[in-house]
Amino acid sequence: MKVLVVGATGQIGRHLVKLLKESKEYTVRAMIRKEEQKEAFEQLGIETVVASLEDTVDAIAESAKGCEAVVFTAGSGGKTGPDKTLLIDLDGAVKTVEAAEKLGINRFIMVSALQAHRRENWNEHIKPYYVAKHYADRVLMQSELNYTIIRPGGLLNEPGTGMISAGETVPGTTIPREDVARIILASLNEDNTYKLSFDVVSGETPIPDALKTL
Amino acid sequence: MKVLVVGATGQIGRHLVKLLKESKEYTVRAMIRKEEQKEAFEQLGIETVVASLEDTVDAIAESAKGCEAVVFTAGSGGKTGPDKTLLIDLDGAVKTVEAAEKLGINRFIMVSALQAHRRENWNEHIKPYYVAKHYADRVLMQSELNYTIIRPGGLLNEPGTGMISAGETVPGTTIPREDVARIILASLNEDNTYKLSFDVVSGETPIPDALKTL
């Protein structure tokens, strides 16, 4: 199964493409925005495709051809401002959903944000970001795709532990990016995560077990 | 029929509340954000309610109680930046839709933007704004409400002429705000506009006729 990773140069994306590359079940294509990002991936033997989330649905679909699953872990980041939040985190995400629909790529994993489904729990400081994530998630849920929406807590750069807490709501607030990548990998073929959205933070349950008991 | 005008202090909103006040078919409640905006409306004999689109769905619903139709013509405007575009033009609009659903107010008119339904036609300079309008419209169309989505061209302050062009696409690019207000008024009970979205610009057809032939 070939997986398109949208946002491959992001911090979760980098972990994820490596995990997919090392796996036996999957092959990976890294979607990148700039030609000069190619080399770092190709040195690792990872296929790349250059495409922008500000481009059309057709262009995004072109970059996904031949894949059987799409992971959206792109984000405009804190530095670019809320105009890019609208264009990338919301419209870019939805265009990726529409590209998958167009190609008949059924499996779609979205990296969202803790409690993005509940306005009353949105972090005041990054509320506009939450609005974008919320509506991207809503469109995905209303699609016919076989989605999984993973809503991680505050992202840390420290090494993953493989131990998490996952559910509709969870005790805890943070999680290493490496663990989010592992959760995505473990979710891809885990039918218990199909058509499901859930929070994830660091916890006391091994990832496969946490996903099995959602 | 009492109509809640959300965005009553906006330039379309001001025209609209006056038209509603002068009409025989409707009464009007102006939703305003600040206490100090009350007086200007009350001097005209127009009922007001103070509420913020950054508040909860419940609070917005509270302000709509007793109304039988809602018009959303609020906008964060160009001065506040795209963070408010996300909070007001997108999430504020959707919260208003949800408030109407909650109260069982079936009739909902949304003021959108020319070609908001087609990404390829979005104005490059205000693309983030278009993203917000697009997704607010999408949520409304997916609701059970009896909606009308009016997508005006570039808004002018000159007096209205009452002559427009309306349709899925239209020739022309601008329209006076006063005419948009008249179109809203004429749409409220025009069943030919129910569950419909359309562009409007200045044209050669009287408003009632243009709406009849959509």
Boltz contact constraints between the chains, C-beta under 6 A:
constraints:
  - contact:
      token1: [A, 82]
      token2: [B, 82]
      max_distance: 6.0
  - contact:
      token1: [A, 82]
      token2: [B, 83]
      max_distance: 6.0
  - contact:
      token1: [A, 82]
      token2: [B, 86]
      max_distance: 6.0
  - contact:
      token1: [A, 83]
      token2: [B, 82]
      max_distance: 6.0
  - contact:
      token1: [A, 83]
      token2: [B, 128]
      max_distance: 6.0
  - contact:
      token1: [A, 86]
      token2: [B, 82]
      max_distance: 6.0
  - contact:
      token1: [A, 86]
      token2: [B, 128]
      max_distance: 6.0
  - contact:
      token1: [A, 86]
      token2: [B, 131]
      max_distance: 6.0
  - contact:
      token1: [A, 90]
      token2: [B, 131]
      max_distance: 6.0
  - contact:
      token1: [A, 91]
      token2: [B, 131]
      max_distance: 6.0
  - contact:
      token1: [A, 128]
      token2: [B, 83]
      max_distance: 6.0
  - contact:
      token1: [A, 128]
      token2: [B, 86]
      max_distance: 6.0
  - contact:
      token1: [A, 131]
      token2: [B, 86]
      max_distance: 6.0
  - contact:
      token1: [A, 131]
      token2: [B, 90]
      max_distance: 6.0
  - contact:
      token1: [A, 131]
      token2: [B, 91]
      max_distance: 6.0
  - contact:
      token1: [A, 135]
      token2: [B, 135]
      max_distance: 6.0
